[in-house]
Amino acid sequence: MSANQTAPEKKSLRERSFKITEHPRYKWVVLSNTTLGILMATINSSIVLISLPEIFNGIKLNPLAPQNTSYFLWVLMGYLVVTAVMVVSFGRLGDMYGRARMYNMGFAAFTIFSILLSITWMHGSGGALWLIAMRLGQGLGGALLMANSAALLTDAFPSTQRGLALGINNVAAIAGSFLGLIMGGLLAPISWRAVFLVSVPFGLIGTVWAYLMLHDLGKKTKARIDFIGNLVFAIGLISILVGITYGLQPYGGHTMGWTNPGVLAALIGGVLTLVSFVAIELKRPEPMMNVRLFRIRPYSAGNLASLLASLGRGGMMFILIIWLQGIWLPEHGYSYSSTPLWAGIYLVPLTIGFLVAGPVSGYLSDHFGARPFATGGMVVAALSFILLIYLPVNFSYPVFAALLLLNGLAMGLFASPNRAGIMNSLPVNERGVGAGMAATFQNSAMVLSIGVFFTLMIFGLQAYLPHALLTGLTHQHVPFQVAKGISALPPVSLLFAAFLGYNPIAKLIGSSILSKLPSKNSHYLTGRIYFPNLISHPFGHGLTEAFIFAAIACLVAAVASWLRGGKYTASDIDPSSPSNEEYERELQGSSPSTAAPVSAASRTQGLDPGSRGLTSD
């Protein structure tokens, strides 16, 4: 080799893997990795949900004590709060610095905080605060994953396959939420730390895999970080979500905290702050959130439908778990220690429905548009909630399973086409922040739905539970003054007890009183039958109100979905080009059918009519 010649530079494995983006199968690499990420995040969310009793036992903290209610709520809802607040900002960062990079950071962060959660060494309030802090950190990783996974899929798949791809991704999310219930029921009795460790191997594999194989196909947007917009948005949304969280706690002589001046200030102040955020963003040259995207009718209608659907179904999981763990399973011979596992198993029909409908409806929406499937899904979901109203609290399981299957089919019919419709309507350089905004609507509605469902349930319990407690306890020879004091307690603790699969009667009465009762009465009060029978009638009234609310939300979501219009695609518009009437027309909300035809020059550059502008049918 001559002196002037140099040896070829040896490239790293990641640099060599850039060539895979040119391969037709690269899109399936993106789908498989993002599906793993979403599966991991949703498994972790629901596995914690079903394992809370063992987790609190592990840190030696009673979550039902009045002073510990806030710990319970923040472990339960802190993850959702963080993802709802941060997902838009992380989507914008993905548009600016690369979606694959932000997504990979999410995988790594999620894995690190999963490890930190499992090594909790403190007990009592210190242990609870550690768990809350690490769950918030895990929420940051989840927000990075959620904000960028849909954008990566939209970049990798053509518009004719996005519904299928996003449908498979959605199926993984729903399947993960139910797999988490079963895995939590199996792992938590063995070790509560295993609940957090189970996701670590998948996180390590996914992190390395994403680093080596995922690359950005979309164009990065050169812009400065909108610190003012991020700060104002975070303050507004955090205020609302924190207000909802503390509104569920008793205040003064009230059963809930909605009259608490602090809660009212947080809710009203949060709403006013978000209104000011919109005004600020409209004037910013490089906004965090491009609110003008809501001028695109399919995007705004799809997000409104998603928000309403999440309002209708977000609290449903909690209600079903309370129903099974706190009432139905103990009444049918299951011990309280085994109810978490069996609650997950008995909810499997809901997952099956989604697994069947999700990919099929996504595939069909690629060809016929999102409107008929998303709208029909919401109508069927409303019907399933109406039918659940007429189901007795002590139901026949085949009927219950059939209604769960119907609801799962309906939600699968809606979710995949709606998500594909939202992503198809976004210009290429706005997919990260657009997906983040969509996820924020969905996650915020989930928190709000939990607040609404719990509120309706507590109001239903408050109307009937005190009398049932007073008469039931005195009938079992509990002293009248003791029974009267217990019946005057806020029902929120009993609702949380049912959710956690506890029988709180022994702690409420006290060992000193129980020891003085006849043995027959004492064993009956603390057995697995008395508490479910006690709350089943009051619970049924709250259940009716919650399902009516869910049905109304789904029907309004169906109207919003129908208003999106026909099939609409704005897949590869580049707003940075010198002349782009299509993009400007899109943001002005013009009908897709009025889009100017694509020039011959565009076609010669290898762009089909649907990729350069808008298509409709």
N, C-alpha and C positions, 0 to 999 in steps of 0.2 A: 504494500500500500504506500503510495507516495506521501510526501510530507504535507502536501496541500489537501489531501483527502482526510476526512474525519469519519470515524465510525458512526453509524446511525445511532441517534439518541434512543435509549431504551425507555419505552413508555410504561407507565404504571398500568395495573389491571383496570383501574377506573377510566383512564384515558383511552385504553383500547376498547373499553365497552361502549364508547360513544357511537361506534359503528352500528350497534344493535338498534339504535333509533331509526335506522334506515330499513330495518327488516320488517316485513309485514306482520310478524308475530310480536313485535315490541309492545303493541297495545295490550296483549294478553299478559305480558310481564307486569305492566302498570296495573292492570286489573287485579292480578293475583296478589301483588304487594299491598295495594290500597285496601283490598278486601281483608287481608290479614290484619292490617292496622285498625280498621274499623271493627273487626271481630274482637280484637284484643281490648279495645277501648270499651265496647259495649258489654263484653263479658265482665270486665272489671267493675263496671258501674252496677250491674245487677247482682253480682256475687257479693258485693258489700251490702247491698240492700237486704238480701236474705240472711246474711251472716251477722247482722248487727247484735243479736243477743250474745253470741259467742265472743264477738269482739269486745263488747262492754264487760262481759265476764272476765275476759283476759286482762283488761286493764283495771279490773276491780272497781268499776263505777256503775252505780245504779242509774240508768238513763231515765227512769220514771220519777225520780225525786224531783220536786219542783225546781230546785236550784241547778239541776243538771239538764233541764229540758233544752236549753240553748245548745249544749254540746251535742245532744242527739240530733237536733235539727241541722246543725252545721255539718256534722259528719254525713248526714243524709243528703243535704242539698248544696253543700259548698262546691262540689265538683261541677254541678250544673250552673251555678252562679258564675264561676270563673270562665267556663267555656262560652257561656252566653255573652259575657262582657268582652272577652279577648278575641273571639273568632274573627270579627270584622277587621281588627287591626292586623292580625296575623295573615289574613287573606290579602290585605293591601301590601304587606311586606313581601308576600309571595309574588305578587305582580311586579314589585320593584326589584327584588334580589334573587328571584328564582323560586318557583313553587316546589321543585324537587328538594332544594336545600332546606326550605322551611319545613317541609313534610318530614325530611330525615331528622331534623332537630327535634320535631315532635315525638318521633319514635324513640330517640335517645332519652329525652326528658321524661317521657312516660315510664320508661324502663328504670331509670335512676330513682324516681320517686316511688316506684313500686317496691324496690329494694329497701328504701328508707322507711317505708310504711311497715315492712315486715320486721325491722329491727327495733321497734319501739320497746324501750326498756322501762319507761316510767309507768306509774300507776295513778289512778285517781284523775283529778282535773289536769295534772301535768301531762299524763298520757293522752287524754282527750285532746288537749291543745296541740300536741305533737301530731296526732292523727289528722286533725283538721288542717294544720299547716301543710302537711305532706299531701293531703287530698287536694288542697288548693294548687300545689305545685303540679300534681298529676293532671289537674284540670288544664294547666298551661300546655302540657304535652298533648292532651286530648284536643284542645283548641287548634293547635298547629296541625294535627292530623286532619281534623274535620274541615278546616278552612281550605286546605290545599288538595285533599284527595279528589273531590269532585272536579276541581279545575284541571288536575292532571289527567283524569279520565276524559274530560271534554276535549283536552288538547290531543289526546292519543287516538280517540275514536272518531270516525266520520259521523256526520249527523244521522246517517241511516242506521247506526248501530249504538248510538249513545243511550237510548232507552233501555236496551238489553244490558249494557254495561252497568249503568246506574241502577238498574233493577237488581242485578246480581249483588252489587255493593249494598243496596238497601236490604236485601235478603240477609246478607251477612250481619248487618246491624241488628235486625230483629231477631235472627237466630242466636246471635251473641247474647242478647238480653235475656233470652229464655235458657240458653245453655248455662249462663251464669247462675240462674236460680238453682238448677240441678247440681252444678258443681259446688256451689256454696253449701247446699244441703249435705253433700258428701264430705267436703273438706273441712268445714267449720268445726264439726264435732271432733275431728282428729287434731287439728291445730288451727287456731284463728289466723296465725301467721301465714299458713299455706294459702289462705284466701288471696293474699297479695303476691306471694311468690309464684303462683301458678302462671302469671303472665310474663314473668321475667325471661324464660327461655324463648318465647315467641318474640318478645321485645328485642332481645339480642340478635336473633336471626333476622328479624325485619329491619333492624337498624343497619346491619352490615349489608344486607341484600339491597336495601334502598340506596345506600351510599355507592355501591358498586354499579348498580344497574339502572337507576332512574336518572333521567336527564330532562332538562326543560326543552319542550318543543315550541311553546308559546314565546312571544316576544316580550322581553322585560321592559317595564315602563320606567323611564328615567324621571325621578321625582324626589322631592325632599319629604321627609317624614313630617306629617301634620301633627306636631306635638299638642297644639291647642285643641284641635279636633279630638284627638285620642283622649286627652284629659277630660274634656267636657262630656264626651260620650260615656266614658268610664264612670264619672261621678253620677251622671243621670241614671244610667242603668243599674249601677250598684245600689243607689238609693232606693230604687223601686224594688229590686229583688230582696234587699235586706229588709225593707219594710214589709214585704210579703212574708218573709221568714219569721220575723218577730210578731207579725199579726196573728200567727197561729198560737201564740203563747197567751195564757190568761193575764189579764191586767186589772188590778184593783178588785172590784167585786164582779167583774165581767168574765164570762167563760172564755173569751178570746181577746186579742189585743188590738182590734180594729179601731177602738176609741182612744187608744194610747196616743197622746199628743206627739210623741216621738215617731210613732208609726205613721200618723197622718202627715207629719212634716216631711218624712222621708218619701212617702208616696207622692204628695203634691209637689214637693221640691224636685223630685226626680223627673216628673212629667214636664214641669216648666223648664228644667235644664235640658231635656231632650228636644223640646221645642226650640230653645235657643241654639242648640247644636245644629239643627237643620238650617236655621238662619245664618249661622256662622259658616257652615259648609258651602252654602250657595254663593258666598262671597270669597271663599278661599281659592287662589289660583291652582293649588294642587291639594284638593281635599282628601281626607282619609276615606270618606264615603261619598261616592258620586251619587248624590240623591236624585240627580236627573235621570238615573237609570229607571226610576219609578214612572217615568213618562212612557216607558215601553210597556204596553198593556199586558202582554203575556207574562212579563216579569212581575209587575205589581199584582196582577190577579193571582198568579201562582203563589206568590209569597203570602198574600192575604188568605188564600185557601189553606196553605200550609200552617199558618198561625192558628186559624180556627180549628183545623183538624187536630193540631197538637193540644189546643185547649180542651177539645172533646175527649181525646184519648190519653193525655199526659198523666192524669191522676188515676186512670183506670187500673193500672198495674197495682197501685197501692191499695185501692179498694178491693180488688180481687184477692190480694194477699191477706188483707184483714179478714175478708169473708171466709177464706179457706183456713188460714192458720188459727184465727181467733174463734171461729164458730163451727164451720162445717166439719172439718177434720176431727177435732176433739169429740163432737157429737157422734161421729161414726167410728169411734174406737181408737183413734190415733193419739199417741202420747204427745205432749207438748214438745218434747225433745225431737220427735221425728217429723213434726209438721213442716219445717222449712223444706226438707227434701221432697215430701209428698205434694206440697203446694206447687213446687216447680214442675213435678211430673203431671199433675192434674191440669196444668195450664198449657201443656204441649199442643192441644188442638189449635190454639191461637197461633202458635208458631207454624204449624203445618199449613194453615190457611194462607199465611203470608208467603211461605216458601213456594207454594203452588202458584199463587196469583202474581207475585212480584215480577219474576222474570218473564212470564207470559205477557202480562200487561205492558211491561217495558218494551218487549219485542214488537207487539202490535202497535204501540204508540209511535214507534219509528216509522211506521207505514201510514198510519191513519191520524196521527196527531194525539195530543194529550187530553183534549177536552172530553171526548165521550167516556174514556176510561176513568179519569180522575173524578169527573162529575158523578158518574154512575157509582163509583166506589164510595163516595160520601153519602149518597142516597141510601145505599145498602147498609152502610155503617150506622146511619140514623135509625134504620129499621131494626137492626140488631140491638141497639140500645133500648128502643121501645119494647121489644120482646123481652129483654132482660128485666124490665120493670115488672112484668107479670110473673116472673119466676119467684117462687117462694124462697125464703132464706134457707130453709132445709129442703133443698132441691133434689130432684132425681139427676144423677150425674150424666146419663146419656143426653138428656135435654140440655143441660148446662154445656156439655162438650160441643153439641151441635151449634149452639149460639156462639160459643167461642170460635168455632171453625168459621162460621158465617162472618163474624167480625174480623177475623184474620184475613179472610178472602177479600173483604171490602177494603181494609186498610192496605193490603198488597195491591189491589186494583188501583188505588189512589196514589200511593207514595211514589212508585217508580215513574209512571208517566208525568206526574207533577214535577218531580225533580228534573227529569229530562227536559220538560218544557221550559222550566226556569233557566237551566244551563244553556239550552239552545238559543235562547233569546239574548244572550249576553255577547257583546263584542269581545274579540279575542283578548284585548289588553285589560279587560275588566272582569275576567272570569274568577280570579282569586278573591277580590273584594266582593264581587257579586255573590259568589258561593258563601263567603263569610257572612254577608248580610242575611242571606237565606237561612243559614244555620243559627244566626242570632235570633231571628224571629221564632224559629222552631224551639230553640233551647229556652228562650225567655218565656214562651207560651207554656212549656213544660213546667217551669217553676210556678207560673201563675195558675196553671191547671191544678197542680198539687195543692196550692193554697185554696183555690175555689172548692175542690172536692173535699178537702179536710174541713173547710168552713161549713159546707152544706151538711156533712156528716155530723159535725159537732152540734150544729143547730138542731138536727133531727134527734140526736141523743139527748140534748138538753131538755127538749120538750117532753120526753117520755122516761128517760133513765132515772131521774131522782125518785119518782114514785115507785118504779120497779125495784130500785135498790132498797128503799125504806120498807116496803111490804115484804120483799123477798128475804131480807136479813132478819127482820123481826119474826117472820114465820119460822126461821131456823133458831129462834131463841136468843138472838143477839140483842143485848140491852137497847132499849129505844133510843136513848141519848147517843149511844155509839153509832147506831144505824142512821140516825138523823144527821150526825156529823159527816158520815161517809157519803150520804146521799147529797149533801150540800157541796161536795168537792167538785171542781171543774171536770167535765167529762173528757177533757183532752188526754189526761193520763190513762184513762181506761181505753181510749181509742188507740193510743200508742202501744199500750200493753197488748191489745189484740193484734196490732200490726207486728209486734215483735214475737208473738206466740207465747206471751207470759200469762199466768193466772195471778192477778195482783191481789186477790181477795185476802190471802193470808197476811200480806203486808199491811193492807188497809185496816183489817180488824185488829191485828196485833196478837202476839203469842200469849200475852197475859189473859186476854178475853177468850181466845180459842181454847185454852187449857181448862176454862171453867164451863165450857159448853158440853153437853152430852157427846160422847164419842161419835155416835152416828151422825149428828149434825155437823160436828167439826170436820169429819172426813168428807161429808157431802160438800161443804162449803169450799174446801181446798182441793176437791177432785176435779176431774176433767169435764164434768157435765154442768155444774152449777153456773160457772161464769159464762159459757156460751149460751145457755138457756136464758140467762139474765139479760144479756145485751142483744139477743137476736131480734126481739120485737122492736126496740128503739132503733137498732141498726137498720132494720128494714125500711123505716120511714126515711132515714137519711139517705139510704141507697136509692130510693125512688126519686128524691130531689136531685141527686147527683146524675142519675141516668137521664132524667129529663133535660138537665143542662147539657149533657153530652150530645143528646139527639138534636137539640136546637143548634148547637155549635156546628155539628156536621151538616145540617141542612143549609145553614148560611154559607158554610164552606163550599157546598155544592153550587150555590148561586154564584159565588166568587169564581169558582173554577170554570163555570160555563161562560162567564164574561171575558175569559182570556182570548176568545176568538179561535180561528182555525189554526192549522199547523203553521208554525212560524220558526224560521231559522235565520240567525245572524251569526254565522259560524266563524268566518275568517275576515271580518272587517278590520282594517287597519286605520284607526282614526288619525294616525300621524302622517298619512299620505297627504300631499299638497291639496288634492281635490277629492273630497269624499262625501258626495251628496247623500249617499246611502246612510252613512253613520249619522249625519246631521238630521236626516229625515227620521231616523229611528228614535233618536233622543227627543224629537219633537212629537213623537207618538203618532206619526202618520200611518195609514193602513199599509200593510205589506204589499198589497196589490198595486199600490201607486209607485213602487220602487222603479227607478229608471233601469232600463235594460243594461246588461253588462256589455262593455265595449268588446270589439273583436280583439283589441290588444290584450285585454285581460284574459281572454280565452287562449290566446297564443302563449300566455305565460303559464298555462297549465291549470287555470282556475275554472271550475265549472260555475254555472250561474248561481247555484246555491251557496258556493263558498265565498263569492265576492260580495254578494248582497243579501237579499232577503227572498225567501220562498214562502209561498202560502198555498193552501188549497182548501 
